Amino acid sequence: MARLRTFARGTALAVLVGSALGCSQEPGAVSGEVTIGGKPLPGGVISFHSEVGSSPVVNAPIKDGKYTVSGVPSGNAIVTVGNPRPSPGCRPVPPRYGDPDTSGLTLIVQPGEQTFLVALTP
């Protein structure tokens, strides 16, 4: 019986600590616009690399500068943008924006809906 109480207390403590660390937070939904040189990026991909735990990278297509994505883990995220095969007449996204180590783009994802505008420089 004493073992059961110890187990129950340990489990309750783990749940409380997990909640305090944000493990149970709802994911976010992010939408916005991506521009390069002040003009909407015609096409590409925006990615949210969560810095919380071992959460996956969440990607969304960019079309005519706009994107919408749901299921982004709450917390700090590094954002990358790329257009590996730009359409004719479309300015390519500089490679630095496609690398999480050099993009310089970050977002603190909140639970629920939010807007994130991305202004890239050529």
Secondary structure as GFF3:
##gff-version 3
##sequence-region A 1 122
A	DSSP	alpha_helix	2	20	.	.	.	ID=ss1
A	DSSP	beta_strand	28	36	.	.	.	ID=ss2
A	DSSP	beta_strand	39	40	.	.	.	ID=ss3
A	DSSP	beta_strand	43	50	.	.	.	ID=ss4
A	DSSP	beta_strand	57	63	.	.	.	ID=ss5
A	DSSP	beta_strand	66	72	.	.	.	ID=ss6
A	DSSP	beta_strand	75	82	.	.	.	ID=ss7
A	DSSP	three_ten_helix	95	98	.	.	.	ID=ss8
A	DSSP	beta_strand	105	109	.	.	.	ID=ss9
A	DSSP	beta_strand	112	115	.	.	.	ID=ss10
A	DSSP	beta_strand	118	120	.	.	.	ID=ss11
###
